[in-house]
Amino acid sequence: MDIAINPLYVVGWIWLGIFIGCLAGFFLCSMMTSSRNVELEAEISHHIFVRNALKEEIFKLENQSKPTPRKKRNLRVKSLKVGDN
């Protein structure tokens, strides 16, 4: 049994395999990049939230008034006599 295979038939199957492989590769790459983009966007929004919180804290510290100074104590030293018990 000698079966002759048409070379054009084989080339057609090869091109079909290449086409389907390219489509599958493109689909797989797009799915992987979209999930990575979602992670990066979530990280960016977290960093923006932290930055805004730190800005608010800096403004609170800068606008904070100085504390009032303590009142001086009026303590007078009592005279001590040497030799008194």
Secondary structure, 3 states (H helix, E strand, C coil): CCCCCCHHHHHHHHHHHHHHHHHHHHHHHHHHHHHHHHHHHHHHHHHHHHHHHHHHHHHHHHCCCCCCCCCCCCCCCCCCCCCCC
